[in-house]
Amino acid sequence: MLIVDGQNNHPIWPKSTAMMKAFLERNGQFVVDVYRTQYTWRGDKWLEQYPANDGREHQSMSQAKTDPSFSPDFAQYDVVISNFGWKAAPWPPATQRKFEQYMQNGGGFVSVHAANNAFPNWLEYNKMIGLGGWGGRNQKDGPYIYYNDDGELQRDMSAGQGGGHGYIHEFTIQVRHATHPIMQGLPSNWLHSKDELYNRLRGPAENLTVLASAYDNKKYNGYGRHEPVIMTVDYHQGRVFHTTMGHGEAVYSDPTFMSILAKGVAWAAGTNHEGLR
């Protein structure tokens, strides 16, 4: 596995990368490398304590800046996990094309939390994640996807921005696709740790399957509808696992969330996820 990071509006990103790497490697099924942009943005508090150990020099910047040397060897890995976020600078065009080819040829990709904020102008990336927010995303990018109160999945093309969230709080996750391998063994609903609940995500939503949703309660300044929180996307021959959860340290200490993440990583890799806990 390869975690790519370096620029994220959530300053915890160096630590959350380290926490994901440690958890995924714990049972011996995964070997995880980290590849970080030369120019890093935010995360300064944690950079020294949680280095990438990728053999590259890194320079903290006051604003995100494209790293022309950013060129991971994606083909070496079964899955690429993104811990980029809002306002991350675009990857070099050649690296974008290389990643597209990797995915089109059967690669695996995992989008965690603010990774769906990143790269709003990269069309193929938006097809990979299915749904995204912020960065000027609106009706031009595709429909809103959500469940109504009758449990019907909606594809809503009404005008409006993509992306938002209410206050950080605990919320109940409801399984929508219990037979999917990632969701097997989970209860029909459970209480998730304090987190941001993204709402009004929109995008191409092609070949997208919503595995679980959560009600975005207006009590917490939410939007009042059932928003997707766990999804998969089939992108050409590639497989994408997308979770909107993952805002703070508490989430990466949540055994249920981390177990689902591990199952999602294994599914994206096309491997057997049995024994993951």
C-alpha distance (Angstrom), angle and dihedral (degrees) to the residues before:
residue distance angle dihedral
M1 . . .
L2 3.78 . .
I3 3.81 125.2 .
V4 3.79 112.5 -159.3
D5 3.79 118.6 -162.1
G6 3.78 144.9 134.8
Q7 3.80 107.3 127.6
N8 3.78 123.6 55.6
N9 3.80 134.6 137.2
H10 3.82 88.6 -133.9
P11 3.84 103.3 82.8
I12 3.80 92.0 -153.7
W13 3.81 91.8 71.7
P14 3.85 98.2 109.1
K15 3.81 89.8 52.9
S16 3.80 95.1 43.1
T17 3.81 89.2 51.2
A18 3.81 89.3 52.1
M19 3.81 91.8 46.9
M20 3.81 92.2 50.9
K21 3.79 91.5 47.3
A22 3.83 92.9 49.0
F23 3.80 93.4 48.1
L24 3.79 95.1 46.3
E25 3.79 92.3 49.1
R26 3.80 94.8 44.4
N27 3.80 98.0 89.2
G28 3.80 94.7 39.5
Q29 3.80 96.7 -117.3
F30 3.80 95.1 107.6
V31 3.78 134.3 48.0
V32 3.79 109.5 -159.5
D33 3.81 129.6 -162.5
V34 3.78 126.7 -175.2
Y35 3.81 125.0 -141.4
R36 3.79 115.8 -171.2
T37 3.79 132.6 -169.7
Q38 3.78 115.3 -104.3
Y39 3.81 88.5 -127.6
T40 3.79 109.9 54.1
W41 3.80 126.4 -164.9
R42 3.80 125.9 -157.8
G43 3.78 118.0 -16.7
D44 3.82 93.0 89.2
K45 3.81 92.5 137.7
W46 3.80 91.1 61.6
L47 3.81 105.1 30.9
E48 3.80 97.6 93.2
Q49 3.80 93.9 44.2
Y50 3.83 94.1 46.3
P51 3.82 108.3 35.6
A52 3.77 122.0 178.7
N53 3.83 93.6 -129.1
D54 3.79 87.3 -152.0
G55 3.80 96.6 134.2
R56 3.80 92.1 -111.4
E57 3.79 131.5 117.1
H58 3.80 116.5 -116.7
Q59 3.78 131.6 -158.0
S60 3.80 124.2 -166.8
M61 3.81 113.5 -131.0
S62 3.79 132.5 -162.5
Q63 3.80 89.2 -131.7
A64 3.78 134.4 18.9
K65 3.80 115.1 -83.2
T66 3.79 130.7 -177.0
D67 3.79 112.5 -104.0
P68 3.83 106.7 -141.5
S69 3.82 89.8 -164.0
F70 3.81 94.0 56.0
S71 3.80 102.7 118.4
P72 3.81 115.8 134.7
D73 3.78 117.7 -169.7
F74 3.80 93.2 -116.6
A75 3.80 92.9 176.2
Q76 3.82 90.4 70.3
Y77 3.80 91.4 65.2
D78 3.78 138.1 70.5
V79 3.80 92.8 -151.0
V80 3.80 136.8 17.5
I81 3.82 116.4 -153.1
S82 3.80 117.8 -159.8
N83 3.79 121.3 -145.6
F84 3.79 93.9 169.4
G85 3.79 119.9 120.2
W86 3.78 150.7 -178.4
K87 3.82 115.4 -18.4
A88 3.82 93.6 8.3
A89 3.79 108.1 158.1
P90 3.81 115.7 -108.5
W91 3.78 119.5 -93.0
P92 3.81 115.5 -113.5
P93 3.83 110.4 -81.6
A94 3.81 92.5 -115.3
T95 3.81 90.3 53.5
Q96 3.79 91.0 49.1
R97 3.81 90.2 53.3
K98 3.80 91.2 46.7
F99 3.79 91.0 52.7
E100 3.80 92.0 47.2
Q101 3.80 89.9 53.0
Y102 3.81 90.8 47.3
M103 3.79 90.5 54.6
Q104 3.80 95.9 40.8
N105 3.80 88.7 54.1
G106 3.80 94.2 54.3
G107 3.79 107.4 -76.9
G108 3.77 125.7 150.8
F109 3.78 126.5 -122.3
V110 3.81 133.4 -172.7
S111 3.82 120.9 -163.9
V112 3.83 113.3 -161.8
H113 3.80 122.8 -164.5
A114 3.84 110.6 -63.5
A115 3.80 92.2 22.9
N116 3.80 84.1 88.6
N117 3.82 88.4 60.4
A118 3.80 91.9 58.9
F119 3.80 131.5 94.9
P120 3.83 100.8 8.4
N121 3.81 92.8 175.4
W122 3.83 95.7 51.9
L123 3.81 102.5 97.2
E124 3.80 98.3 -166.4
Y125 3.79 91.9 47.1
N126 3.79 89.3 54.5
K127 3.79 89.0 51.4
M128 3.81 89.1 51.9
I129 3.79 96.2 51.8
G130 3.81 92.7 39.0
L131 3.80 93.8 -153.6
G132 3.78 131.7 36.8
G133 3.76 143.1 164.7
W134 3.79 143.8 -143.9
G135 3.81 124.3 10.2
G136 3.81 92.3 94.6
R137 3.79 94.8 -55.9
N138 3.81 111.3 158.8
Q139 3.82 141.2 134.9
K140 3.82 91.0 -42.8
D141 3.82 87.9 68.1
G142 3.81 98.4 53.2
P143 3.79 142.2 -86.2
Y144 3.76 133.1 -36.4
I145 3.81 109.5 -109.9
Y146 3.81 118.9 -151.0
Y147 3.81 142.7 127.4
N148 3.78 121.5 -105.8
D149 3.79 122.6 -139.2
D150 3.83 90.2 -90.4
G151 3.80 90.5 60.4
E152 3.80 94.7 -107.5
L153 3.79 118.8 142.1
Q154 3.79 110.7 -122.8
R155 3.81 129.6 -153.1
D156 3.79 100.7 -163.7
M157 3.81 118.4 -171.9
S158 3.80 95.8 -178.0
A159 3.80 116.2 134.7
G160 3.78 119.8 -93.7
Q161 3.76 146.1 101.5
G162 3.77 122.7 -67.2
G163 3.78 116.9 -123.1
G164 3.76 139.2 29.7
H165 3.79 142.5 141.5
G166 3.77 139.9 -162.8
Y167 3.79 129.1 -136.4
I168 3.80 120.4 -38.1
H169 3.80 107.5 -97.0
E170 3.80 144.5 136.2
F171 3.80 113.2 -82.6
T172 3.78 138.0 -177.9
I173 3.79 118.5 -108.6
Q174 3.79 117.8 -148.6
V175 3.79 120.9 -157.2
R176 3.80 113.1 -128.3
H177 3.81 99.8 176.2
A178 3.79 107.9 35.5
T179 3.82 95.8 170.7
H180 3.80 95.0 58.8
P181 3.84 112.0 109.2
I182 3.80 92.3 -121.5
M183 3.81 92.0 56.1
Q184 3.79 99.9 42.0
G185 3.78 114.0 117.9
L186 3.80 94.0 23.5
P187 3.82 124.8 115.3
S188 3.80 117.8 -108.6
N189 3.81 88.4 -104.6
W190 3.79 138.2 1.2
L191 3.80 140.6 174.9
H192 3.79 113.1 -97.2
S193 3.81 124.6 -149.8
K194 3.80 121.5 -96.9
D195 3.78 105.3 -66.4
E196 3.78 145.2 138.5
L197 3.80 111.7 -83.0
Y198 3.79 106.1 -149.7
N199 3.78 116.4 -142.8
R200 3.80 137.4 -174.6
L201 3.79 94.5 26.9
R202 3.77 113.2 168.3
G203 3.78 137.9 178.3
P204 3.80 144.7 121.4
A205 3.84 90.9 -50.5
E206 3.81 90.7 -168.0
N207 3.81 116.1 164.4
L208 3.79 88.8 -4.3
T209 3.81 123.8 155.6
V210 3.80 120.2 -166.7
L211 3.80 108.7 -144.1
A212 3.82 98.1 178.5
S213 3.78 140.5 2.7
A214 3.79 139.2 -169.2
Y215 3.79 131.6 -147.0
D216 3.80 110.8 -111.4
N217 3.79 97.9 -143.9
K218 3.81 117.8 -150.6
K219 3.81 86.2 -142.1
Y220 3.80 86.2 76.6
N221 3.80 94.4 42.4
G222 3.80 89.7 -91.5
Y223 3.78 129.2 147.9
G224 3.78 98.0 -108.7
R225 3.79 102.5 -116.7
H226 3.81 140.4 93.9
E227 3.80 108.1 -89.2
P228 3.83 126.7 -164.0
V229 3.81 114.0 -108.7
I230 3.83 103.0 166.2
M231 3.81 122.1 38.5
T232 3.76 145.0 155.9
V233 3.78 128.6 -147.7
D234 3.79 129.5 -163.3
Y235 3.80 106.8 -144.2
H236 3.81 111.7 -176.8
Q237 3.84 102.3 -63.2
G238 3.81 92.2 -22.3
R239 3.79 129.9 97.3
V240 3.80 124.1 -139.9
F241 3.80 128.7 -164.2
H242 3.81 112.8 -164.9
T243 3.79 127.2 -173.5
T244 3.79 122.8 175.7
M245 3.81 90.8 -160.0
G246 3.80 125.4 92.9
H247 3.80 110.9 88.0
G248 3.80 104.8 140.9
E249 3.77 144.9 16.3
A250 3.82 93.3 -91.1
V251 3.80 90.5 64.2
Y252 3.82 92.9 54.5
S253 3.81 87.9 51.9
D254 3.82 91.6 52.0
P255 3.83 107.2 105.0
T256 3.81 93.8 -155.4
F257 3.79 93.5 52.2
M258 3.80 92.7 45.1
S259 3.80 91.8 48.0
I260 3.80 90.2 52.9
L261 3.80 89.6 47.5
A262 3.81 90.3 52.7
K263 3.79 91.3 48.5
G264 3.79 89.5 48.9
V265 3.79 91.5 50.9
A266 3.80 91.2 49.4
W267 3.81 91.6 47.4
A268 3.81 91.5 49.8
A269 3.80 88.0 51.7
G270 3.80 90.5 50.8
T271 3.82 90.5 -122.9
N272 3.77 135.2 131.1
H273 3.79 110.9 -86.4
E274 3.81 96.6 -167.5
G275 3.77 113.8 130.8
L276 3.80 95.2 28.9
R277 3.77 111.0 133.9
